[in-house]
Amino acid sequence: MVRFLVLYPPPTDVEAFEKHYFEVHVPLAKRLPGLRRYTVSRNPARVRGPQPCYLMAELDWDDMDSLRRAFASPLGQETARDADKLAGWCPAIQSIIFELEEL
Amino acid sequence: MVRFLVLYPPPTDVEAFEKHYFEVHVPLAKRLPGLRRYTVSRNPARVRGPQPCYLMAELDWDDMDSLRRAFASPLGQETARDADKLAGWCPAIQSIIFELEEL
C-alpha cells in the first residue's frame, strides 16, 4: 500500500480554508482513480517537533503505479491545482508519498 | 482508529541509527499493549515542504484510550526513553497523534 500524507499548518483564515477544503477539495480528491481510502484528522496532537499542525489527510492507493496514474490523470492535475489554492491559506504545507512496510 | 506518526529526518549517523531503530526500538515498540499495526516507510518522497524525511513510522491503536494506556505503561515509558536515544541522531524528529475520520 502507498500513502499520500498531507500536514496542514494552522490556516490564516480558518473559515475560508475549512469551506474550501471540505466543499471543494475533498469532493475532487475523492474521485481520484484507484483511491482506496481517504481519512482526515482534526485536532492532531503534536508530541515532538516545532511545527503546529491543524489538519492532516491520508490518501491510500494499492501501489505506487496506481498513485502515479491518479496524480497524472486530468482529475489529479485539477486536484493539484486546487491544492495550490489551499496553500494560499497554509503556505507551509508538508506532503509526503510513502510505501508501507508492515513490521 | 488512532495513529501515532513519526517522521525521522536524515540521521547524523545512518548506520548507528538503523541498527538501533530496527534492533532495539522496533522490538520494544512492537510489544506495546493494544498495538494493532506498525508500519515503516523507507525512502519517503517529499512533495511539498522544506524538511527532508529519511524514515517514517505509523503505529495504530483502536482508540485514544488504548494509545494512552500503551504510552503510560512501563513498556511505553521504556519505549519513550529509547526514542530519546533516536533523537540523538535525528534532533528534528516530528511526531503527531491523530484520530482517523473516514471520508
N, CA and C atoms of all chains as a GROMACS GRO file, in nm:
protein
  618
    1MET      N    1   0.083  -0.121   0.000
    1MET     CA    2   0.000   0.000   0.000
    1MET      C    3   0.086   0.126   0.000
    2VAL      N    4   0.038   0.226  -0.070
    2VAL     CA    5   0.110   0.352  -0.081
    2VAL      C    6   0.022   0.463  -0.027
    3ARG      N    7   0.083   0.552   0.051
    3ARG     CA    8   0.005   0.656   0.119
    3ARG      C    9   0.057   0.794   0.082
    4PHE      N   10  -0.037   0.888   0.066
    4PHE     CA   11  -0.005   1.029   0.044
    4PHE      C   12  -0.052   1.103   0.169
    5LEU      N   13   0.044   1.159   0.242
    5LEU     CA   14   0.015   1.228   0.369
    5LEU      C   15   0.028   1.378   0.348
    6VAL      N   16  -0.070   1.453   0.399
    6VAL     CA   17  -0.062   1.600   0.393
    6VAL      C   18  -0.080   1.656   0.533
    7LEU      N   19   0.012   1.744   0.574
    7LEU     CA   20   0.004   1.811   0.704
    7LEU      C   21  -0.023   1.959   0.678
    8TYR      N   22  -0.139   2.005   0.720
    8TYR     CA   23  -0.175   2.147   0.704
    8TYR      C   24  -0.148   2.222   0.833
    9PRO      N   25  -0.062   2.323   0.830
    9PRO     CA   26  -0.044   2.407   0.949
    9PRO      C   27  -0.169   2.494   0.970
   10PRO      N   28  -0.179   2.562   1.083
   10PRO     CA   29  -0.297   2.646   1.108
   10PRO      C   30  -0.316   2.747   0.995
   11PRO      N   31  -0.434   2.747   0.931
   11PRO     CA   32  -0.456   2.838   0.818
   11PRO      C   33  -0.470   2.984   0.863
   12THR      N   34  -0.439   3.073   0.771
   12THR     CA   35  -0.450   3.216   0.801
   12THR      C   36  -0.598   3.257   0.814
   13ASP      N   37  -0.687   3.187   0.742
   13ASP     CA   38  -0.830   3.213   0.753
   13ASP      C   39  -0.900   3.077   0.767
   14VAL      N   40  -0.926   3.040   0.891
   14VAL     CA   41  -0.977   2.905   0.921
   14VAL      C   42  -1.108   2.878   0.848
   15GLU      N   43  -1.199   2.975   0.851
   15GLU     CA   44  -1.331   2.953   0.794
   15GLU      C   45  -1.324   2.930   0.642
   16ALA      N   46  -1.245   3.015   0.574
   16ALA     CA   47  -1.232   3.003   0.428
   16ALA      C   48  -1.162   2.872   0.391
   17PHE      N   49  -1.059   2.835   0.468
   17PHE     CA   50  -0.987   2.711   0.443
   17PHE      C   51  -1.080   2.591   0.460
   18GLU      N   52  -1.152   2.588   0.573
   18GLU     CA   53  -1.242   2.475   0.602
   18GLU      C   54  -1.346   2.460   0.491
   19LYS      N   55  -1.404   2.572   0.451
   19LYS     CA   56  -1.508   2.569   0.349
   19LYS      C   57  -1.451   2.514   0.218
   20HIS      N   58  -1.335   2.566   0.178
   20HIS     CA   59  -1.277   2.521   0.052
   20HIS      C   60  -1.231   2.375   0.062
   21TYR      N   61  -1.169   2.340   0.173
   21TYR     CA   62  -1.118   2.202   0.186
   21TYR      C   63  -1.232   2.100   0.178
   22PHE      N   64  -1.336   2.122   0.260
   22PHE     CA   65  -1.439   2.019   0.269
   22PHE      C   66  -1.543   2.028   0.157
   23GLU      N   67  -1.564   2.148   0.099
   23GLU     CA   68  -1.667   2.162  -0.005
   23GLU      C   69  -1.612   2.150  -0.146
   24VAL      N   70  -1.482   2.178  -0.164
   24VAL     CA   71  -1.425   2.173  -0.299
   24VAL      C   72  -1.316   2.065  -0.310
   25HIS      N   73  -1.219   2.069  -0.219
   25HIS     CA   74  -1.103   1.981  -0.235
   25HIS      C   75  -1.137   1.833  -0.212
   26VAL      N   76  -1.209   1.806  -0.102
   26VAL     CA   77  -1.242   1.666  -0.072
   26VAL      C   78  -1.326   1.602  -0.184
   27PRO      N   79  -1.432   1.668  -0.233
   27PRO     CA   80  -1.509   1.605  -0.341
   27PRO      C   81  -1.424   1.578  -0.466
   28LEU      N   82  -1.329   1.667  -0.496
   28LEU     CA   83  -1.239   1.642  -0.609
   28LEU      C   84  -1.151   1.520  -0.581
   29ALA      N   85  -1.081   1.523  -0.467
   29ALA     CA   86  -0.983   1.418  -0.437
   29ALA      C   87  -1.049   1.281  -0.422
   30LYS      N   88  -1.174   1.280  -0.373
   30LYS     CA   89  -1.241   1.151  -0.354
   30LYS      C   90  -1.267   1.079  -0.486
   31ARG      N   91  -1.265   1.155  -0.596
   31ARG     CA   92  -1.290   1.094  -0.728
   31ARG      C   93  -1.160   1.048  -0.796
   32LEU      N   94  -1.045   1.064  -0.729
   32LEU     CA   95  -0.919   1.023  -0.792
   32LEU      C   96  -0.921   0.874  -0.823
   33PRO      N   97  -0.878   0.835  -0.944
   33PRO     CA   98  -0.884   0.693  -0.980
   33PRO      C   99  -0.800   0.605  -0.887
   34GLY      N  100  -0.858   0.493  -0.847
   34GLY     CA  101  -0.784   0.394  -0.768
   34GLY      C  102  -0.773   0.425  -0.620
   35LEU      N  103  -0.827   0.538  -0.576
   35LEU     CA  104  -0.819   0.575  -0.433
   35LEU      C  105  -0.890   0.471  -0.347
   36ARG      N  106  -0.819   0.417  -0.248
   36ARG     CA  107  -0.877   0.312  -0.163
   36ARG      C  108  -0.934   0.365  -0.033
   37ARG      N  109  -0.868   0.471   0.020
   37ARG     CA  110  -0.914   0.522   0.149
   37ARG      C  111  -0.870   0.667   0.162
   38TYR      N  112  -0.955   0.750   0.221
   38TYR     CA  113  -0.924   0.891   0.242
   38TYR      C  114  -0.967   0.922   0.384
   39THR      N  115  -0.871   0.951   0.469
   39THR     CA  116  -0.905   0.988   0.607
   39THR      C  117  -0.848   1.127   0.636
   40VAL      N  118  -0.919   1.199   0.722
   40VAL     CA  119  -0.865   1.326   0.773
   40VAL      C  120  -0.861   1.318   0.925
   41SER      N  121  -0.784   1.406   0.982
   41SER     CA  122  -0.772   1.412   1.128
   41SER      C  123  -0.774   1.557   1.170
   42ARG      N  124  -0.875   1.589   1.249
   42ARG     CA  125  -0.885   1.724   1.305
   42ARG      C  126  -0.818   1.722   1.442
   43ASN      N  127  -0.766   1.834   1.483
   43ASN     CA  128  -0.701   1.846   1.614
   43ASN      C  129  -0.589   1.744   1.637
   44PRO      N  130  -0.498   1.727   1.542
   44PRO     CA  131  -0.385   1.638   1.569
   44PRO      C  132  -0.302   1.693   1.685
   45ALA      N  133  -0.248   1.603   1.768
   45ALA     CA  134  -0.171   1.646   1.886
   45ALA      C  135  -0.023   1.623   1.859
   46ARG      N  136   0.052   1.731   1.859
   46ARG     CA  137   0.195   1.722   1.835
   46ARG      C  138   0.266   1.666   1.958
   47VAL      N  139   0.350   1.565   1.940
   47VAL     CA  140   0.429   1.510   2.050
   47VAL      C  141   0.569   1.570   2.047
   48ARG      N  142   0.636   1.564   1.933
   48ARG     CA  143   0.768   1.625   1.913
   48ARG      C  144   0.764   1.709   1.787
   49GLY      N  145   0.850   1.810   1.782
   49GLY     CA  146   0.864   1.887   1.659
   49GLY      C  147   0.814   2.027   1.674
   50PRO      N  148   0.867   2.117   1.591
   50PRO     CA  149   0.840   2.259   1.609
   50PRO      C  150   0.710   2.305   1.543
   51GLN      N  151   0.665   2.234   1.440
   51GLN     CA  152   0.560   2.291   1.356
   51GLN      C  153   0.421   2.247   1.398
   52PRO      N  154   0.334   2.341   1.438
   52PRO     CA  155   0.198   2.301   1.474
   52PRO      C  156   0.121   2.252   1.352
   53CYS      N  157   0.029   2.161   1.374
   53CYS     CA  158  -0.048   2.102   1.265
   53CYS      C  159  -0.196   2.122   1.294
   54TYR      N  160  -0.270   2.168   1.193
   54TYR     CA  161  -0.413   2.197   1.210
   54TYR      C  162  -0.500   2.082   1.161
   55LEU      N  163  -0.461   2.028   1.045
   55LEU     CA  164  -0.541   1.922   0.982
   55LEU      C  165  -0.445   1.827   0.910
   56MET      N  166  -0.477   1.698   0.914
   56MET     CA  167  -0.398   1.601   0.840
   56MET      C  168  -0.490   1.525   0.745
   57ALA      N  169  -0.433   1.479   0.635
   57ALA     CA  170  -0.509   1.394   0.542
   57ALA      C  171  -0.419   1.279   0.499
   58GLU      N  172  -0.477   1.160   0.488
   58GLU     CA  173  -0.403   1.046   0.435
   58GLU      C  174  -0.489   0.981   0.326
   59LEU      N  175  -0.427   0.963   0.208
   59LEU     CA  176  -0.497   0.902   0.096
   59LEU      C  177  -0.418   0.779   0.053
   60ASP      N  178  -0.487   0.666   0.041
   60ASP     CA  179  -0.418   0.539   0.016
   60ASP      C  180  -0.450   0.484  -0.123
   61TRP      N  181  -0.346   0.429  -0.186
   61TRP     CA  182  -0.361   0.354  -0.311
   61TRP      C  183  -0.297   0.217  -0.294
   62ASP      N  184  -0.330   0.126  -0.385
   62ASP     CA  185  -0.275  -0.010  -0.375
   62ASP      C  186  -0.124  -0.013  -0.392
   63ASP      N  187  -0.073   0.068  -0.485
   63ASP     CA  188   0.071   0.064  -0.514
   63ASP      C  189   0.113   0.195  -0.579
   64MET      N  190   0.244   0.211  -0.598
   64MET     CA  191   0.299   0.337  -0.648
   64MET      C  192   0.248   0.368  -0.790
   65ASP      N  193   0.233   0.265  -0.873
   65ASP     CA  194   0.184   0.288  -1.009
   65ASP      C  195   0.042   0.346  -1.008
   66SER      N  196  -0.042   0.294  -0.921
   66SER     CA  197  -0.180   0.343  -0.913
   66SER      C  198  -0.182   0.489  -0.867
   67LEU      N  199  -0.098   0.521  -0.768
   67LEU     CA  200  -0.091   0.660  -0.721
   67LEU      C  201  -0.042   0.750  -0.834
   68ARG      N  202   0.062   0.707  -0.905
   68ARG     CA  203   0.117   0.791  -1.014
   68ARG      C  204   0.013   0.814  -1.122
   69ARG      N  205  -0.062   0.708  -1.154
   69ARG     CA  206  -0.168   0.723  -1.257
   69ARG      C  207  -0.273   0.823  -1.210
   70ALA      N  208  -0.309   0.815  -1.083
   70ALA     CA  209  -0.410   0.908  -1.028
   70ALA      C  210  -0.359   1.052  -1.035
   71PHE      N  211  -0.233   1.074  -0.994
   71PHE     CA  212  -0.178   1.210  -0.992
   71PHE      C  213  -0.163   1.265  -1.134
   72ALA      N  214  -0.134   1.177  -1.230
   72ALA     CA  215  -0.111   1.221  -1.368
   72ALA      C  216  -0.242   1.240  -1.445
   73SER      N  217  -0.352   1.191  -1.392
   73SER     CA  218  -0.481   1.199  -1.463
   73SER      C  219  -0.529   1.344  -1.466
   74PRO      N  220  -0.622   1.377  -1.556
   74PRO     CA  221  -0.677   1.513  -1.558
   74PRO      C  222  -0.733   1.555  -1.422
   75LEU      N  223  -0.801   1.461  -1.354
   75LEU     CA  224  -0.856   1.493  -1.223
   75LEU      C  225  -0.745   1.514  -1.120
   76GLY      N  226  -0.637   1.437  -1.134
   76GLY     CA  227  -0.521   1.454  -1.046
   76GLY      C  228  -0.461   1.593  -1.063
   77GLN      N  229  -0.454   1.638  -1.188
   77GLN     CA  230  -0.396   1.770  -1.214
   77GLN      C  231  -0.487   1.880  -1.161
   78GLU      N  232  -0.618   1.858  -1.175
   78GLU     CA  233  -0.713   1.955  -1.122
   78GLU      C  234  -0.703   1.962  -0.968
   79THR      N  235  -0.687   1.845  -0.906
   79THR     CA  236  -0.676   1.839  -0.760
   79THR      C  237  -0.547   1.908  -0.713
   80ALA      N  238  -0.439   1.890  -0.789
   80ALA     CA  239  -0.312   1.955  -0.754
   80ALA      C  240  -0.325   2.107  -0.765
   81ARG      N  241  -0.394   2.153  -0.871
   81ARG     CA  242  -0.414   2.299  -0.885
   81ARG      C  243  -0.498   2.351  -0.768
   82ASP      N  244  -0.596   2.270  -0.729
   82ASP     CA  245  -0.680   2.313  -0.616
   82ASP      C  246  -0.598   2.315  -0.486
   83ALA      N  247  -0.502   2.222  -0.473
   83ALA     CA  248  -0.415   2.221  -0.354
   83ALA      C  249  -0.333   2.349  -0.347
   84ASP      N  250  -0.298   2.405  -0.464
   84ASP     CA  251  -0.227   2.534  -0.464
   84ASP      C  252  -0.311   2.644  -0.399
   85LYS      N  253  -0.444   2.635  -0.419
   85LYS     CA  254  -0.532   2.734  -0.353
   85LYS      C  255  -0.527   2.715  -0.201
   86LEU      N  256  -0.530   2.589  -0.156
   86LEU     CA  257  -0.523   2.562  -0.012
   86LEU      C  258  -0.392   2.616   0.046
   87ALA      N  259  -0.285   2.607  -0.034
   87ALA     CA  260  -0.154   2.656   0.012
   87ALA      C  261  -0.154   2.807   0.030
   88GLY      N  262  -0.250   2.875  -0.033
   88GLY     CA  263  -0.264   3.019  -0.010
   88GLY      C  264  -0.300   3.051   0.136
   89TRP      N  265  -0.375   2.959   0.200
   89TRP     CA  266  -0.408   2.978   0.343
   89TRP      C  267  -0.305   2.912   0.435
   90CYS      N  268  -0.233   2.814   0.382
   90CYS     CA  269  -0.136   2.737   0.462
   90CYS      C  270  -0.006   2.726   0.383
   91PRO      N  271   0.077   2.832   0.382
   91PRO     CA  272   0.195   2.828   0.297
   91PRO      C  273   0.292   2.714   0.331
   92ALA      N  274   0.296   2.670   0.458
   92ALA     CA  275   0.395   2.568   0.497
   92ALA      C  276   0.339   2.427   0.498
   93ILE      N  277   0.252   2.397   0.401
   93ILE     CA  278   0.201   2.260   0.389
   93ILE      C  279   0.317   2.163   0.369
   94GLN      N  280   0.310   2.048   0.439
   94GLN     CA  281   0.405   1.939   0.413
   94GLN      C  282   0.328   1.824   0.350
   95SER      N  283   0.382   1.763   0.245
   95SER     CA  284   0.319   1.641   0.195
   95SER      C  285   0.426   1.543   0.150
   96ILE      N  286   0.395   1.416   0.172
   96ILE     CA  287   0.493   1.308   0.153
   96ILE      C  288   0.421   1.187   0.096
   97ILE      N  289   0.487   1.119   0.002
   97ILE     CA  290   0.438   0.992  -0.051
   97ILE      C  291   0.527   0.880   0.004
   98PHE      N  292   0.467   0.774   0.051
   98PHE     CA  293   0.549   0.666   0.108
   98PHE      C  294   0.480   0.532   0.094
   99GLU      N  295   0.563   0.430   0.088
   99GLU     CA  296   0.515   0.292   0.073
   99GLU      C  297   0.517   0.227   0.211
  100LEU      N  298   0.410   0.157   0.247
  100LEU     CA  299   0.402   0.098   0.381
  100LEU      C  300   0.468  -0.040   0.384
  101GLU      N  301   0.551  -0.059   0.485
  101GLU     CA  302   0.614  -0.189   0.508
  101GLU      C  303   0.572  -0.235   0.646
  102GLU      N  304   0.497  -0.343   0.651
  102GLU     CA  305   0.443  -0.389   0.780
  102GLU      C  306   0.552  -0.456   0.863
  103LEU      N  307   0.559  -0.424   0.992
  103LEU     CA  308   0.662  -0.486   1.078
  103LEU      C  309   0.602  -0.600   1.160
  104MET      N  310  -1.009   0.464   1.482
  104MET     CA  311  -0.867   0.428   1.491
  104MET      C  312  -0.781   0.550   1.520
  105VAL      N  313  -0.678   0.529   1.600
  105VAL     CA  314  -0.588   0.637   1.638
  105VAL      C  315  -0.446   0.601   1.593
  106ARG      N  316  -0.378   0.699   1.538
  106ARG     CA  317  -0.246   0.673   1.478
  106ARG      C  318  -0.140   0.761   1.542
  107PHE      N  319  -0.023   0.703   1.562
  107PHE     CA  320   0.094   0.778   1.608
  107PHE      C  321   0.194   0.777   1.492
  108LEU      N  322   0.220   0.897   1.439
  108LEU     CA  323   0.309   0.911   1.323
  108LEU      C  324   0.442   0.971   1.367
  109VAL      N  325   0.551   0.914   1.319
  109VAL     CA  326   0.684   0.970   1.348
  109VAL      C  327   0.757   0.993   1.216
  110LEU      N  328   0.811   1.114   1.200
  110LEU     CA  329   0.890   1.149   1.081
  110LEU      C  330   1.034   1.171   1.127
  111TYR      N  331   1.125   1.084   1.080
  111TYR     CA  332   1.266   1.096   1.115
  111TYR      C  333   1.340   1.167   1.003
  112PRO      N  334   1.404   1.280   1.031
  112PRO     CA  335   1.488   1.343   0.927
  112PRO      C  336   1.615   1.260   0.908
  113PRO      N  337   1.693   1.290   0.804
  113PRO     CA  338   1.815   1.212   0.781
  113PRO      C  339   1.904   1.210   0.906
  114PRO      N  340   1.940   1.090   0.957
  114PRO     CA  341   2.020   1.083   1.079
  114PRO      C  342   2.164   1.126   1.057
  115THR      N  343   2.227   1.172   1.164
  115THR     CA  344   2.368   1.214   1.155
  115THR      C  345   2.458   1.092   1.132
  116ASP      N  346   2.419   0.975   1.184
  116ASP     CA  347   2.495   0.851   1.162
  116ASP      C  348   2.394   0.745   1.119
  117VAL      N  349   2.383   0.726   0.988
  117VAL     CA  350   2.278   0.638   0.934
  117VAL      C  351   2.292   0.496   0.987
  118GLU      N  352   2.414   0.444   0.989
  118GLU     CA  353   2.435   0.304   1.027
  118GLU      C  354   2.395   0.281   1.174
  119ALA      N  355   2.438   0.371   1.261
  119ALA     CA  356   2.406   0.357   1.404
  119ALA      C  357   2.256   0.373   1.427
  120PHE      N  358   2.194   0.469   1.358
  120PHE     CA  359   2.050   0.490   1.370
  120PHE      C  360   1.973   0.366   1.325
  121GLU      N  361   2.006   0.316   1.208
  121GLU     CA  362   1.936   0.198   1.152
  121GLU      C  363   1.947   0.078   1.246
  122LYS      N  364   2.069   0.057   1.296
  122LYS     CA  365   2.092  -0.057   1.385
  122LYS      C  366   2.005  -0.042   1.511
  123HIS      N  367   2.009   0.077   1.570
  123HIS     CA  368   1.932   0.097   1.694
  123HIS      C  369   1.782   0.091   1.667
  124TYR      N  370   1.740   0.153   1.558
  124TYR     CA  371   1.596   0.157   1.529
  124TYR      C  372   1.540   0.016   1.510
  125PHE      N  373   1.605  -0.060   1.422
  125PHE     CA  374   1.546  -0.190   1.386
  125PHE      C  375   1.580  -0.301   1.487
  126GLU      N  376   1.692  -0.289   1.559
  126GLU     CA  377   1.730  -0.396   1.652
  126GLU      C  378   1.684  -0.370   1.795
  127VAL      N  379   1.664  -0.244   1.831
  127VAL     CA  380   1.625  -0.213   1.969
  127VAL      C  381   1.485  -0.150   1.975
  128HIS      N  382   1.464  -0.045   1.895
  128HIS     CA  383   1.339   0.032   1.911
  128HIS      C  384   1.216  -0.046   1.860
  129VAL      N  385   1.227  -0.105   1.742
  129VAL     CA  386   1.112  -0.178   1.686
  129VAL      C  387   1.070  -0.294   1.777
  130PRO      N  388   1.165  -0.378   1.825
  130PRO     CA  389   1.122  -0.488   1.913
  130PRO      C  390   1.053  -0.438   2.040
  131LEU      N  391   1.098  -0.324   2.094
  131LEU     CA  392   1.031  -0.264   2.211
  131LEU      C  393   0.889  -0.219   2.175
  132ALA      N  394   0.879  -0.137   2.070
  132ALA     CA  395   0.751  -0.076   2.035
  132ALA      C  396   0.649  -0.181   1.991
  133LYS      N  397   0.697  -0.288   1.930
  133LYS     CA  398   0.603  -0.393   1.884
  133LYS      C  399   0.532  -0.461   2.000
  134ARG      N  400   0.590  -0.451   2.120
  134ARG     CA  401   0.528  -0.515   2.237
  134ARG      C  402   0.432  -0.422   2.310
  135LEU      N  403   0.412  -0.299   2.260
  135LEU     CA  404   0.323  -0.205   2.329
  135LEU      C  405   0.181  -0.260   2.335
  136PRO      N  406   0.117  -0.252   2.454
  136PRO     CA  407  -0.016  -0.311   2.466
  136PRO      C  408  -0.118  -0.248   2.370
  137GLY      N  409  -0.196  -0.334   2.308
  137GLY     CA  410  -0.306  -0.286   2.224
  137GLY      C  411  -0.266  -0.243   2.084
  138LEU      N  412  -0.136  -0.248   2.051
  138LEU     CA  413  -0.090  -0.205   1.918
  138LEU      C  414  -0.152  -0.294   1.811
  139ARG      N  415  -0.217  -0.231   1.711
  139ARG     CA  416  -0.285  -0.307   1.606
  139ARG      C  417  -0.202  -0.321   1.480
  140ARG      N  418  -0.118  -0.219   1.451
  140ARG     CA  419  -0.042  -0.224   1.327
  140ARG      C  420   0.078  -0.132   1.342
  141TYR      N  421   0.191  -0.173   1.287
  141TYR     CA  422   0.314  -0.093   1.294
  141TYR      C  423   0.374  -0.100   1.154
  142THR      N  424   0.376   0.012   1.083
  142THR     CA  425   0.438   0.014   0.951
  142THR      C  426   0.550   0.118   0.951
  143VAL      N  427   0.651   0.090   0.870
  143VAL     CA  428   0.756   0.189   0.846
  143VAL      C  429   0.763   0.214   0.696
  144SER      N  430   0.824   0.325   0.661
  144SER     CA  431   0.840   0.360   0.520
  144SER      C  432   0.981   0.414   0.501
  145ARG      N  433   1.054   0.344   0.417
  145ARG     CA  434   1.189   0.389   0.383
  145ARG      C  435   1.178   0.470   0.255
  146ASN      N  436   1.269   0.563   0.237
  146ASN     CA  437   1.271   0.648   0.118
  146ASN      C  438   1.139   0.719   0.091
  147PRO      N  439   1.080   0.785   0.191
  147PRO     CA  440   0.961   0.864   0.162
  147PRO      C  441   0.996   0.978   0.066
  148ALA      N  442   0.901   1.010  -0.022
  148ALA     CA  443   0.925   1.114  -0.123
  148ALA      C  444   0.849   1.240  -0.085
  149ARG      N  445   0.922   1.346  -0.061
  149ARG     CA  446   0.861   1.472  -0.022
  149ARG      C  447   0.798   1.539  -0.144
  150VAL      N  448   0.673   1.581  -0.134
  150VAL     CA  449   0.606   1.652  -0.242
  150VAL      C  450   0.612   1.803  -0.214
  151ARG      N  451   0.570   1.844  -0.095
  151ARG     CA  452   0.577   1.984  -0.052
  151ARG      C  453   0.645   1.989   0.085
  152GLY      N  454   0.708   2.099   0.115
  152GLY     CA  455   0.762   2.120   0.249
  152GLY      C  456   0.912   2.122   0.250
  153PRO      N  457   0.967   2.191   0.350
  153PRO     CA  458   1.111   2.216   0.350
  153PRO      C  459   1.192   2.100   0.407
  154GLN      N  460   1.130   2.018   0.494
  154GLN     CA  461   1.213   1.928   0.573
  154GLN      C  462   1.224   1.789   0.510
  155PRO      N  463   1.348   1.746   0.477
  155PRO     CA  464   1.362   1.612   0.421
  155PRO      C  465   1.331   1.505   0.525
  156CYS      N  466   1.280   1.394   0.479
  156CYS     CA  467   1.240   1.286   0.570
  156CYS      C  468   1.314   1.159   0.530
  157TYR      N  469   1.373   1.091   0.627
  157TYR     CA  470   1.451   0.970   0.600
  157TYR      C  471   1.369   0.844   0.621
  158LEU      N  472   1.294   0.844   0.730
  158LEU     CA  473   1.216   0.724   0.767
  158LEU      C  474   1.088   0.770   0.833
  159MET      N  475   0.979   0.698   0.806
  159MET     CA  476   0.852   0.728   0.872
  159MET      C  477   0.803   0.602   0.944
  160ALA      N  478   0.730   0.622   1.051
  160ALA     CA  479   0.668   0.509   1.120
  160ALA      C  480   0.525   0.547   1.155
  161GLU      N  481   0.434   0.452   1.141
  161GLU     CA  482   0.295   0.474   1.183
  161GLU      C  483   0.252   0.356   1.272
  162LEU      N  484   0.202   0.389   1.390
  162LEU     CA  485   0.157   0.286   1.485
  162LEU      C  486   0.010   0.312   1.517
  163ASP      N  487  -0.071   0.208   1.502
  163ASP     CA  488  -0.216   0.224   1.514
  163ASP      C  489  -0.271   0.155   1.639
  164TRP      N  490  -0.366   0.223   1.704
  164TRP     CA  491  -0.443   0.165   1.813
  164TRP      C  492  -0.592   0.180   1.781
  165ASP      N  493  -0.675   0.106   1.854
  165ASP     CA  494  -0.819   0.112   1.829
  165ASP      C  495  -0.878   0.249   1.861
  166ASP      N  496  -0.831   0.310   1.970
  166ASP     CA  497  -0.888   0.438   2.013
  166ASP      C  498  -0.788   0.510   2.103
  167MET      N  499  -0.821   0.635   2.138
  167MET     CA  500  -0.729   0.720   2.213
  167MET      C  501  -0.697   0.661   2.351
  168ASP      N  502  -0.797   0.600   2.415
  168ASP     CA  503  -0.772   0.541   2.547
  168ASP      C  504  -0.669   0.428   2.539
  169SER      N  505  -0.679   0.346   2.435
  169SER     CA  506  -0.583   0.236   2.420
  169SER      C  507  -0.442   0.290   2.398
  170LEU      N  508  -0.430   0.394   2.315
  170LEU     CA  509  -0.299   0.454   2.292
  170LEU      C  510  -0.245   0.512   2.423
  171ARG      N  511  -0.330   0.584   2.497
  171ARG     CA  512  -0.283   0.646   2.622
  171ARG      C  513  -0.237   0.540   2.722
  172ARG      N  514  -0.313   0.429   2.730
  172ARG     CA  515  -0.272   0.321   2.821
  172ARG      C  516  -0.138   0.264   2.779
  173ALA      N  517  -0.118   0.247   2.647
  173ALA     CA  518   0.010   0.193   2.597
  173ALA      C  519   0.125   0.287   2.632
  174PHE      N  520   0.106   0.417   2.609
  174PHE     CA  521   0.213   0.514   2.634
  174PHE      C  522   0.244   0.524   2.783
  175ALA      N  523   0.141   0.507   2.868
  175ALA     CA  524   0.160   0.522   3.013
  175ALA      C  525   0.215   0.395   3.077
  176SER      N  526   0.214   0.283   3.005
  176SER     CA  527   0.260   0.156   3.062
  176SER      C  528   0.411   0.160   3.083
  177PRO      N  529   0.466   0.071   3.168
  177PRO     CA  530   0.612   0.065   3.186
  177PRO      C  531   0.684   0.048   3.051
  178LEU      N  532   0.629  -0.036   2.964
  178LEU     CA  533   0.692  -0.056   2.833
  178LEU      C  534   0.683   0.071   2.748
  179GLY      N  535   0.572   0.143   2.760
  179GLY     CA  536   0.556   0.270   2.688
  179GLY      C  537   0.662   0.370   2.733
  180GLN      N  538   0.686   0.374   2.864
  180GLN     CA  539   0.786   0.467   2.917
  180GLN      C  540   0.927   0.427   2.872
  181GLU      N  541   0.951   0.297   2.868
  181GLU     CA  542   1.083   0.248   2.821
  181GLU      C  543   1.101   0.284   2.673
  182THR      N  544   0.993   0.268   2.595
  182THR     CA  545   1.000   0.300   2.452
  182THR      C  546   1.023   0.450   2.430
  183ALA      N  547   0.959   0.532   2.513
  183ALA     CA  548   0.978   0.678   2.503
  183ALA      C  549   1.123   0.715   2.536
  184ARG      N  550   1.180   0.651   2.640
  184ARG     CA  551   1.321   0.679   2.674
  184ARG      C  552   1.411   0.637   2.558
  185ASP      N  553   1.376   0.524   2.495
  185ASP     CA  554   1.455   0.477   2.382
  185ASP      C  555   1.443   0.574   2.263
  186ALA      N  556   1.324   0.635   2.247
  186ALA     CA  557   1.306   0.734   2.139
  186ALA      C  558   1.397   0.854   2.161
  187ASP      N  559   1.425   0.886   2.289
  187ASP     CA  560   1.519   0.996   2.317
  187ASP      C  561   1.658   0.964   2.261
  188LYS      N  562   1.696   0.835   2.265
  188LYS     CA  563   1.825   0.796   2.205
  188LYS      C  564   1.822   0.819   2.055
  189LEU      N  565   1.710   0.781   1.991
  189LEU     CA  566   1.698   0.802   1.845
  189LEU      C  567   1.708   0.950   1.811
  190ALA      N  568   1.653   1.034   1.899
  190ALA     CA  569   1.657   1.179   1.877
  190ALA      C  570   1.800   1.232   1.882
  191GLY      N  571   1.891   1.156   1.942
  191GLY     CA  572   2.032   1.195   1.940
  191GLY      C  573   2.088   1.196   1.798
  192TRP      N  574   2.038   1.105   1.715
  192TRP     CA  575   2.082   1.102   1.574
  192TRP      C  576   1.995   1.189   1.484
  193CYS      N  577   1.872   1.216   1.529
  193CYS     CA  578   1.775   1.293   1.448
  193CYS      C  579   1.711   1.398   1.538
  194PRO      N  580   1.779   1.510   1.563
  194PRO     CA  581   1.724   1.606   1.659
  194PRO      C  582   1.587   1.662   1.617
  195ALA      N  583   1.560   1.670   1.489
  195ALA     CA  584   1.436   1.735   1.444
  195ALA      C  585   1.323   1.636   1.416
  196ILE      N  586   1.315   1.529   1.497
  196ILE     CA  587   1.204   1.434   1.482
  196ILE      C  588   1.070   1.508   1.499
  197GLN      N  589   0.974   1.473   1.412
  197GLN     CA  590   0.836   1.521   1.429
  197GLN      C  591   0.750   1.402   1.465
  198SER      N  592   0.664   1.415   1.565
  198SER     CA  593   0.567   1.307   1.590
  198SER      C  594   0.432   1.367   1.631
  199ILE      N  595   0.328   1.298   1.586
  199ILE     CA  596   0.192   1.350   1.598
  199ILE      C  597   0.097   1.234   1.628
  200ILE      N  598   0.001   1.260   1.715
  200ILE     CA  599  -0.106   1.163   1.743
  200ILE      C  600  -0.235   1.216   1.682
  201PHE      N  601  -0.308   1.130   1.612
  201PHE     CA  602  -0.430   1.180   1.549
  201PHE      C  603  -0.532   1.069   1.533
  202GLU      N  604  -0.657   1.110   1.530
  202GLU     CA  605  -0.770   1.019   1.519
  202GLU      C  606  -0.817   1.020   1.375
  203LEU      N  607  -0.839   0.902   1.316
  203LEU     CA  608  -0.877   0.895   1.176
  203LEU      C  609  -1.028   0.910   1.160
  204GLU      N  610  -1.064   0.994   1.066
  204GLU     CA  611  -1.205   1.016   1.030
  204GLU      C  612  -1.218   0.983   0.881
  205GLU      N  613  -1.292   0.877   0.851
  205GLU     CA  614  -1.303   0.832   0.712
  205GLU      C  615  -1.395   0.924   0.633
  206LEU      N  616  -1.352   0.960   0.513
  206LEU     CA  617  -1.436   1.049   0.430
  206LEU      C  618  -1.512   0.968   0.325
   0.00000   0.00000   0.00000
